[in-house]
Structures are given as structure tokens and as C-alpha cells.
Amino acid sequence: MHDRSDGMTGGQVTLTALLPEHAADAARLHILGQPGTFLTSLGPEVLTVLYRMLPASAHAFGFAAVDPQRPAALLGFVSATTSTGALFAELGTRRIRAFLPPLVRRFARNPALAGRAAQTALYPFMHGAPGDDGPSPAELLSIMVEPAQRGRGIGALLVAALQAECRRRAIAALDVTVDAANAGAQRFYGTHGFTFVRTFTLYGREMCLYRARLD
């Protein structure tokens, strides 16, 4: 855990590992930050389980930004995986007992979500870059900042911490998928070393794959 204030306004922020106790707040920030997306449509109960499971997985890691004066308050977070396919396989097998009850309740209320869940299961096979023949890149899964804290540089600190952790793990590249309609997110990633790779379709929407080279 370390304090950082470079590039920020309005005081320090503490960066720590993303932990299971952050799960409910991470789910809340996810819903605020990505309204209308598939994961958000699963609701806070499913997302809380997801963010409780991620820190326990050997295939996932992330960072939380908190106020050092109020360490229980999550200002923002970032999560990533070393292998999307391996993470999905783990969540769908070893962790499925935690997911099934809230998923069944959600699908019962909105059966159309089951079809979108099937598309999500195929995602690891859809987003790779043509010509990939080296070690698989890590993937940034989500980055969210408390709306009232945006503009302070918290997102930049989280991305920098994630990239540094990838380098520490000798991961040569970091991918992120962005909705093609989200010009703001594309500018953000372009500012932080990501370059456009290609587009693909998910949930009937055009998505953009961006990659940061870390070697």
C-alpha cells in the first residue's frame, strides 16, 4: 500500500490491492460508471459476488484507490486478468456456486439476459488481435472512479499502477475493450499508452480493442 498525490488535486489518495471487502462498493461504482451495459444489467448482487471473487483468483488482480483519512471509502478501482479465458473458466466452475443463486434470480426476472451471458462466455475467443503468436496480454476488465472524484487524476494513477504491476509480472502487453461510441474512454486510453488494434462486435455493438505495449 502506498500514498500518491502526483498529478492530483485536492489531496492524497492511497492505492492498495483490490480486496474482497471492496466488493459492494466496487459493484456500486461499476453500475454508476457503465449504465446500460450487460454486466451492469446483472445488478448489484451479481456484481458484488464478482468483485468478491476476483481478488481470490490466481488469474485476476487489481487496485483500489481510497482516501487515507477514510480508508473504507472507495474512490475508484481497476481490475485486470492475466487470462480472460482462464478467469471465465474458473468463475464458471470452481466459483459457480457463489454465482448461481443471484444469476438464477436475475435471469428469472429478465430471461433475455441469458442470451447475453452466452455471448459473454464467447468473448475470450472474439477479442484477440490478428497475428498474436507470443505470450497472451493481460486485459483490463474495469476501471471506475467515484463520480464526485473524477478529474482528480485517480483514473491515471490506477492505470499507472496496473501497468507497473504487469511489468513486475513480466507481462508484455495490456489490452482493453472500449465501446466504439465511447469517445471519452478512447481518448483516456490513448493518453495512457494504448493504441487502437481493431474492432469487433459484441452484444450487437461495435467494440474497439486497444493495446498498451509494456516491454
C-alpha positions as CSV (number, residue, x, y, z in Angstrom):
1,M,0.0,0.0,0.0
2,H,1.3,3.5,-0.8
3,D,0.2,7.1,-0.9
4,R,0.3,9.0,-4.2
5,S,-0.5,12.6,-4.9
6,D,1.3,13.3,-8.2
7,G,-1.0,14.6,-10.9
8,M,-3.8,15.0,-8.4
9,T,-5.7,18.0,-7.0
10,G,-7.3,18.1,-3.6
11,G,-5.1,15.8,-1.5
12,Q,-3.6,12.4,-1.4
13,V,-5.1,9.0,-2.3
14,T,-3.9,5.6,-1.1
15,L,-3.6,2.8,-3.6
16,T,-4.0,-0.7,-2.2
17,A,-4.7,-4.1,-3.6
18,L,-8.4,-4.7,-4.6
19,L,-9.8,-6.8,-1.8
20,P,-13.0,-8.8,-1.2
21,E,-14.1,-6.1,1.3
22,H,-14.3,-3.6,-1.5
23,A,-16.8,-5.8,-3.4
24,A,-20.1,-4.0,-2.6
25,D,-18.6,-0.5,-3.3
26,A,-16.9,-1.7,-6.5
27,A,-20.3,-3.1,-7.7
28,R,-21.9,0.3,-6.9
29,L,-19.2,2.2,-8.8
30,H,-19.4,-0.2,-11.7
31,I,-23.2,0.4,-12.1
32,L,-22.7,4.2,-11.8
33,G,-19.8,4.2,-14.4
34,Q,-21.3,1.8,-17.0
35,P,-25.0,2.3,-17.2
36,G,-26.8,0.2,-19.8
37,T,-24.0,-2.4,-20.2
38,F,-24.5,-6.2,-19.8
39,L,-22.6,-6.5,-16.5
40,T,-24.5,-3.6,-15.0
41,S,-27.8,-5.2,-16.1
42,L,-27.0,-8.2,-13.9
43,G,-27.5,-5.9,-10.9
44,P,-25.5,-5.2,-7.7
45,E,-25.9,-8.7,-6.2
46,V,-24.2,-10.4,-9.1
47,L,-21.5,-7.7,-9.4
48,T,-20.8,-7.9,-5.7
49,V,-20.2,-11.6,-6.0
50,L,-17.9,-11.0,-9.0
51,Y,-15.8,-8.4,-7.2
52,R,-15.6,-10.6,-4.1
53,M,-14.3,-13.5,-6.3
54,L,-11.8,-11.6,-8.4
55,P,-9.2,-11.0,-5.6
56,A,-9.3,-14.7,-4.7
57,S,-8.5,-15.8,-8.3
58,A,-5.0,-16.6,-9.4
59,H,-5.9,-15.1,-12.8
60,A,-7.0,-11.7,-11.6
61,F,-5.6,-8.7,-9.8
62,G,-6.4,-5.0,-9.3
63,F,-6.0,-1.9,-7.2
64,A,-8.3,0.3,-5.1
65,A,-8.0,4.0,-4.5
66,V,-9.1,5.2,-1.1
67,D,-9.0,8.3,1.0
68,P,-6.2,7.8,3.6
69,Q,-8.4,9.6,6.1
70,R,-11.4,7.4,5.3
71,P,-9.9,4.0,4.2
72,A,-13.3,2.3,4.0
73,A,-14.4,4.7,1.3
74,L,-13.6,3.5,-2.2
75,L,-12.7,6.4,-4.5
76,G,-12.0,4.2,-7.5
77,F,-10.7,0.9,-8.6
78,V,-9.2,-1.0,-11.5
79,S,-9.3,-4.8,-12.2
80,A,-7.5,-7.0,-14.7
81,T,-6.9,-10.6,-15.6
82,T,-3.8,-12.4,-16.9
83,S,-6.1,-14.6,-19.0
84,T,-9.7,-13.8,-19.7
85,G,-10.4,-17.4,-20.8
86,A,-8.9,-18.9,-17.7
87,L,-10.7,-16.5,-15.5
88,F,-14.1,-17.2,-17.1
89,A,-13.4,-21.0,-16.8
90,E,-12.7,-20.6,-13.1
91,L,-15.8,-18.4,-12.4
92,G,-17.9,-20.9,-14.4
93,T,-16.6,-24.0,-12.5
94,R,-14.9,-23.5,-9.1
95,R,-16.8,-20.3,-8.3
96,I,-20.2,-21.1,-9.9
97,R,-21.9,-22.0,-6.6
98,A,-21.5,-18.4,-5.4
99,F,-22.8,-17.0,-8.7
100,L,-25.7,-19.4,-9.4
101,P,-28.3,-18.1,-6.8
102,P,-28.1,-14.4,-7.8
103,L,-27.8,-15.2,-11.5
104,V,-30.9,-17.5,-11.5
105,R,-32.9,-14.8,-9.7
106,R,-31.8,-12.2,-12.3
107,F,-32.4,-14.4,-15.3
108,A,-35.9,-15.3,-13.9
109,R,-36.7,-11.6,-13.9
110,N,-35.2,-10.9,-17.3
111,P,-34.8,-14.0,-19.4
112,A,-33.1,-12.1,-22.3
113,L,-30.0,-11.7,-20.1
114,A,-29.3,-15.4,-20.5
115,G,-28.6,-14.9,-24.2
116,R,-26.2,-12.1,-23.5
117,A,-24.5,-14.2,-20.9
118,A,-23.8,-16.8,-23.6
119,Q,-22.2,-14.1,-25.8
120,T,-20.1,-13.1,-22.8
121,A,-18.8,-16.7,-22.5
122,L,-17.6,-16.5,-26.1
123,Y,-15.8,-13.2,-25.5
124,P,-12.3,-14.6,-24.9
125,F,-12.4,-16.1,-28.4
126,M,-13.5,-12.9,-30.1
127,H,-11.3,-10.1,-29.0
128,G,-7.7,-11.2,-29.7
129,A,-5.6,-9.3,-32.2
130,P,-4.7,-10.8,-35.6
131,G,-1.2,-12.3,-35.6
132,D,-1.0,-12.8,-31.9
133,D,1.6,-15.5,-31.5
134,G,3.5,-14.6,-28.4
135,P,2.6,-14.6,-24.7
136,S,-1.0,-13.6,-24.1
137,P,-1.6,-10.0,-23.0
138,A,-3.3,-9.2,-19.7
139,E,-6.7,-7.5,-20.0
140,L,-8.0,-4.5,-18.1
141,L,-11.5,-5.6,-17.1
142,S,-12.9,-2.5,-15.4
143,I,-11.8,0.9,-14.2
144,M,-14.3,3.1,-12.2
145,V,-14.0,6.3,-10.3
146,E,-16.5,7.8,-7.9
147,P,-18.4,10.5,-9.9
148,A,-17.6,13.2,-7.4
149,Q,-13.9,12.4,-7.5
150,R,-13.5,12.5,-11.3
151,G,-11.0,15.0,-12.7
152,R,-8.5,14.5,-9.8
153,G,-6.2,12.1,-11.7
154,I,-7.4,8.9,-9.9
155,G,-8.0,7.0,-13.1
156,A,-4.5,7.9,-14.3
157,L,-3.0,6.6,-11.0
158,L,-4.9,3.4,-11.3
159,V,-3.9,2.7,-14.9
160,A,-0.2,3.5,-14.0
161,A,-0.4,1.1,-11.0
162,L,-1.9,-1.6,-13.2
163,Q,0.8,-1.2,-15.9
164,A,3.5,-1.2,-13.3
165,E,2.1,-4.5,-11.9
166,C,2.0,-6.0,-15.4
167,R,5.7,-5.1,-15.9
168,R,6.5,-6.6,-12.5
169,R,4.9,-9.8,-13.6
170,A,6.8,-9.7,-16.9
171,I,3.5,-9.2,-18.9
172,A,4.4,-7.6,-22.2
173,A,1.1,-6.1,-23.1
174,L,-2.2,-4.9,-21.6
175,D,-5.5,-5.0,-23.6
176,V,-8.7,-3.1,-23.0
177,T,-12.1,-3.3,-24.9
178,V,-14.0,0.0,-25.3
179,D,-17.4,0.6,-26.8
180,A,-16.8,2.3,-30.2
181,A,-19.3,5.0,-29.2
182,N,-17.4,6.0,-26.1
183,A,-15.0,8.6,-27.5
184,G,-14.1,9.8,-24.0
185,A,-12.8,6.4,-22.9
186,Q,-10.9,6.0,-26.2
187,R,-9.2,9.4,-25.6
188,F,-8.3,8.4,-22.0
189,Y,-6.7,5.1,-23.1
190,G,-4.8,6.9,-25.9
191,T,-3.4,9.3,-23.4
192,H,-2.1,6.4,-21.3
193,G,-0.2,4.5,-23.9
194,F,-2.9,2.4,-25.5
195,T,-3.2,2.2,-29.3
196,F,-6.1,1.1,-31.4
197,V,-5.8,-2.5,-32.7
198,R,-9.2,-3.5,-34.3
199,T,-12.9,-3.5,-34.0
200,F,-15.3,-6.4,-33.3
201,T,-18.9,-6.9,-32.5
202,L,-20.3,-7.9,-29.0
203,Y,-24.0,-7.7,-27.9
204,G,-24.7,-6.2,-31.4
205,R,-22.5,-3.2,-30.7
206,E,-19.2,-2.3,-32.3
207,M,-16.3,-2.6,-29.8
208,C,-12.7,-1.3,-30.1
209,L,-9.7,-3.3,-28.9
210,Y,-6.8,-1.1,-27.6
211,R,-3.4,-2.4,-26.5
212,A,-0.6,-0.9,-24.4
213,R,2.9,-2.4,-25.1
214,L,4.8,-2.7,-21.8
215,D,8.1,-4.3,-22.8
